[in-house]
Amino acid sequence: MTRAEIEEKVAEFLVEELEIEAEKIAPEAKLKEDLGIDSLDFVDIVVIVERTFGFKIVPEEMMGVTTLSQFCDYIETKVG
């Protein structure tokens, strides 16, 4: 799966599943501050990522992930 495909799928589920406005989605967007993702949303994201990309998110590995780009980097390391 290419980086572009990962970014497309992530943007798609953020808009459709978490109802985040499409214009807010940008690589530099901060997950909490800009996109408003909270701990309950993160539970949904874990399920969606597992369904979409076929791996389980390890919370400890997500500790330093603050931007959408970093989140896509994380997914890319798991599926790449």
PyMOL CGO cylinders between C-alpha atoms (Angstrom):
from pymol import cmd
from pymol.cgo import CYLINDER

trace = [
    CYLINDER, 0.00, 0.00, 0.00, 1.39, 3.39, -0.99, 0.3, 1, 1, 1, 1, 1, 1,
    CYLINDER, 1.39, 3.39, -0.99, 1.63, 6.43, 1.26, 0.3, 1, 1, 1, 1, 1, 1,
    CYLINDER, 1.63, 6.43, 1.26, -1.01, 8.17, -0.87, 0.3, 1, 1, 1, 1, 1, 1,
    CYLINDER, -1.01, 8.17, -0.87, -3.41, 5.24, -0.39, 0.3, 1, 1, 1, 1, 1, 1,
    CYLINDER, -3.41, 5.24, -0.39, -2.83, 5.31, 3.38, 0.3, 1, 1, 1, 1, 1, 1,
    CYLINDER, -2.83, 5.31, 3.38, -3.47, 9.06, 3.53, 0.3, 1, 1, 1, 1, 1, 1,
    CYLINDER, -3.47, 9.06, 3.53, -6.61, 8.68, 1.41, 0.3, 1, 1, 1, 1, 1, 1,
    CYLINDER, -6.61, 8.68, 1.41, -8.03, 5.91, 3.61, 0.3, 1, 1, 1, 1, 1, 1,
    CYLINDER, -8.03, 5.91, 3.61, -7.22, 7.81, 6.81, 0.3, 1, 1, 1, 1, 1, 1,
    CYLINDER, -7.22, 7.81, 6.81, -8.84, 11.00, 5.51, 0.3, 1, 1, 1, 1, 1, 1,
    CYLINDER, -8.84, 11.00, 5.51, -11.86, 8.99, 4.38, 0.3, 1, 1, 1, 1, 1, 1,
    CYLINDER, -11.86, 8.99, 4.38, -12.51, 7.42, 7.78, 0.3, 1, 1, 1, 1, 1, 1,
    CYLINDER, -12.51, 7.42, 7.78, -11.86, 10.67, 9.64, 0.3, 1, 1, 1, 1, 1, 1,
    CYLINDER, -11.86, 10.67, 9.64, -14.56, 12.38, 7.58, 0.3, 1, 1, 1, 1, 1, 1,
    CYLINDER, -14.56, 12.38, 7.58, -17.04, 9.50, 7.38, 0.3, 1, 1, 1, 1, 1, 1,
    CYLINDER, -17.04, 9.50, 7.38, -16.65, 7.77, 10.75, 0.3, 1, 1, 1, 1, 1, 1,
    CYLINDER, -16.65, 7.77, 10.75, -15.55, 10.61, 13.05, 0.3, 1, 1, 1, 1, 1, 1,
    CYLINDER, -15.55, 10.61, 13.05, -17.34, 13.41, 11.16, 0.3, 1, 1, 1, 1, 1, 1,
    CYLINDER, -17.34, 13.41, 11.16, -14.28, 15.65, 11.00, 0.3, 1, 1, 1, 1, 1, 1,
    CYLINDER, -14.28, 15.65, 11.00, -14.57, 18.44, 8.42, 0.3, 1, 1, 1, 1, 1, 1,
    CYLINDER, -14.57, 18.44, 8.42, -12.60, 17.56, 5.28, 0.3, 1, 1, 1, 1, 1, 1,
    CYLINDER, -12.60, 17.56, 5.28, -10.99, 21.01, 5.10, 0.3, 1, 1, 1, 1, 1, 1,
    CYLINDER, -10.99, 21.01, 5.10, -9.37, 20.45, 8.51, 0.3, 1, 1, 1, 1, 1, 1,
    CYLINDER, -9.37, 20.45, 8.51, -7.53, 17.36, 7.28, 0.3, 1, 1, 1, 1, 1, 1,
    CYLINDER, -7.53, 17.36, 7.28, -3.93, 18.24, 6.44, 0.3, 1, 1, 1, 1, 1, 1,
    CYLINDER, -3.93, 18.24, 6.44, -0.59, 16.51, 7.12, 0.3, 1, 1, 1, 1, 1, 1,
    CYLINDER, -0.59, 16.51, 7.12, 0.39, 19.10, 9.73, 0.3, 1, 1, 1, 1, 1, 1,
    CYLINDER, 0.39, 19.10, 9.73, -2.99, 19.00, 11.52, 0.3, 1, 1, 1, 1, 1, 1,
    CYLINDER, -2.99, 19.00, 11.52, -2.63, 18.13, 15.19, 0.3, 1, 1, 1, 1, 1, 1,
    CYLINDER, -2.63, 18.13, 15.19, -4.84, 15.19, 16.12, 0.3, 1, 1, 1, 1, 1, 1,
    CYLINDER, -4.84, 15.19, 16.12, -6.17, 16.65, 19.38, 0.3, 1, 1, 1, 1, 1, 1,
    CYLINDER, -6.17, 16.65, 19.38, -5.95, 20.41, 18.91, 0.3, 1, 1, 1, 1, 1, 1,
    CYLINDER, -5.95, 20.41, 18.91, -6.87, 20.77, 15.22, 0.3, 1, 1, 1, 1, 1, 1,
    CYLINDER, -6.87, 20.77, 15.22, -9.00, 17.69, 14.56, 0.3, 1, 1, 1, 1, 1, 1,
    CYLINDER, -9.00, 17.69, 14.56, -10.57, 17.41, 18.00, 0.3, 1, 1, 1, 1, 1, 1,
    CYLINDER, -10.57, 17.41, 18.00, -9.78, 13.72, 18.41, 0.3, 1, 1, 1, 1, 1, 1,
    CYLINDER, -9.78, 13.72, 18.41, -10.29, 12.67, 22.03, 0.3, 1, 1, 1, 1, 1, 1,
    CYLINDER, -10.29, 12.67, 22.03, -9.82, 9.40, 23.89, 0.3, 1, 1, 1, 1, 1, 1,
    CYLINDER, -9.82, 9.40, 23.89, -13.25, 8.09, 22.88, 0.3, 1, 1, 1, 1, 1, 1,
    CYLINDER, -13.25, 8.09, 22.88, -12.50, 8.85, 19.22, 0.3, 1, 1, 1, 1, 1, 1,
    CYLINDER, -12.50, 8.85, 19.22, -9.20, 7.02, 19.62, 0.3, 1, 1, 1, 1, 1, 1,
    CYLINDER, -9.20, 7.02, 19.62, -11.05, 3.86, 20.64, 0.3, 1, 1, 1, 1, 1, 1,
    CYLINDER, -11.05, 3.86, 20.64, -13.01, 4.11, 17.37, 0.3, 1, 1, 1, 1, 1, 1,
    CYLINDER, -13.01, 4.11, 17.37, -9.77, 4.74, 15.45, 0.3, 1, 1, 1, 1, 1, 1,
    CYLINDER, -9.77, 4.74, 15.45, -8.22, 1.56, 16.88, 0.3, 1, 1, 1, 1, 1, 1,
    CYLINDER, -8.22, 1.56, 16.88, -11.16, -0.48, 15.58, 0.3, 1, 1, 1, 1, 1, 1,
    CYLINDER, -11.16, -0.48, 15.58, -11.20, 1.29, 12.20, 0.3, 1, 1, 1, 1, 1, 1,
    CYLINDER, -11.20, 1.29, 12.20, -7.44, 0.89, 11.67, 0.3, 1, 1, 1, 1, 1, 1,
    CYLINDER, -7.44, 0.89, 11.67, -7.64, -2.80, 12.50, 0.3, 1, 1, 1, 1, 1, 1,
    CYLINDER, -7.64, -2.80, 12.50, -10.52, -3.26, 10.04, 0.3, 1, 1, 1, 1, 1, 1,
    CYLINDER, -10.52, -3.26, 10.04, -8.99, -1.09, 7.30, 0.3, 1, 1, 1, 1, 1, 1,
    CYLINDER, -8.99, -1.09, 7.30, -5.29, -1.89, 7.56, 0.3, 1, 1, 1, 1, 1, 1,
    CYLINDER, -5.29, -1.89, 7.56, -5.26, -5.28, 9.31, 0.3, 1, 1, 1, 1, 1, 1,
    CYLINDER, -5.26, -5.28, 9.31, -3.13, -4.56, 12.39, 0.3, 1, 1, 1, 1, 1, 1,
    CYLINDER, -3.13, -4.56, 12.39, -3.72, -3.57, 16.01, 0.3, 1, 1, 1, 1, 1, 1,
    CYLINDER, -3.72, -3.57, 16.01, -2.50, -0.19, 17.22, 0.3, 1, 1, 1, 1, 1, 1,
    CYLINDER, -2.50, -0.19, 17.22, -0.18, -0.48, 20.20, 0.3, 1, 1, 1, 1, 1, 1,
    CYLINDER, -0.18, -0.48, 20.20, -0.97, 2.52, 22.44, 0.3, 1, 1, 1, 1, 1, 1,
    CYLINDER, -0.97, 2.52, 22.44, 2.63, 2.76, 23.68, 0.3, 1, 1, 1, 1, 1, 1,
    CYLINDER, 2.63, 2.76, 23.68, 3.83, 3.17, 20.08, 0.3, 1, 1, 1, 1, 1, 1,
    CYLINDER, 3.83, 3.17, 20.08, 1.44, 6.09, 19.58, 0.3, 1, 1, 1, 1, 1, 1,
    CYLINDER, 1.44, 6.09, 19.58, 2.83, 8.16, 22.48, 0.3, 1, 1, 1, 1, 1, 1,
    CYLINDER, 2.83, 8.16, 22.48, 4.80, 10.60, 20.31, 0.3, 1, 1, 1, 1, 1, 1,
    CYLINDER, 4.80, 10.60, 20.31, 2.24, 10.80, 17.52, 0.3, 1, 1, 1, 1, 1, 1,
    CYLINDER, 2.24, 10.80, 17.52, 0.64, 14.24, 17.52, 0.3, 1, 1, 1, 1, 1, 1,
    CYLINDER, 0.64, 14.24, 17.52, 0.02, 15.12, 13.85, 0.3, 1, 1, 1, 1, 1, 1,
    CYLINDER, 0.02, 15.12, 13.85, -1.89, 13.46, 11.05, 0.3, 1, 1, 1, 1, 1, 1,
    CYLINDER, -1.89, 13.46, 11.05, 1.36, 13.01, 9.13, 0.3, 1, 1, 1, 1, 1, 1,
    CYLINDER, 1.36, 13.01, 9.13, 2.94, 11.19, 12.07, 0.3, 1, 1, 1, 1, 1, 1,
    CYLINDER, 2.94, 11.19, 12.07, -0.15, 8.99, 12.34, 0.3, 1, 1, 1, 1, 1, 1,
    CYLINDER, -0.15, 8.99, 12.34, 0.17, 8.08, 8.64, 0.3, 1, 1, 1, 1, 1, 1,
    CYLINDER, 0.17, 8.08, 8.64, 3.90, 7.42, 9.20, 0.3, 1, 1, 1, 1, 1, 1,
    CYLINDER, 3.90, 7.42, 9.20, 2.96, 5.00, 11.98, 0.3, 1, 1, 1, 1, 1, 1,
    CYLINDER, 2.96, 5.00, 11.98, 0.48, 3.16, 9.75, 0.3, 1, 1, 1, 1, 1, 1,
    CYLINDER, 0.48, 3.16, 9.75, 3.01, 3.07, 6.92, 0.3, 1, 1, 1, 1, 1, 1,
    CYLINDER, 3.01, 3.07, 6.92, 5.60, 1.37, 9.15, 0.3, 1, 1, 1, 1, 1, 1,
    CYLINDER, 5.60, 1.37, 9.15, 3.05, -1.31, 10.02, 0.3, 1, 1, 1, 1, 1, 1,
    CYLINDER, 3.05, -1.31, 10.02, 1.69, -2.05, 6.54, 0.3, 1, 1, 1, 1, 1, 1,
    CYLINDER, 1.69, -2.05, 6.54, 4.70, -1.12, 4.42, 0.3, 1, 1, 1, 1, 1, 1,
]
cmd.load_cgo(trace, "trace")
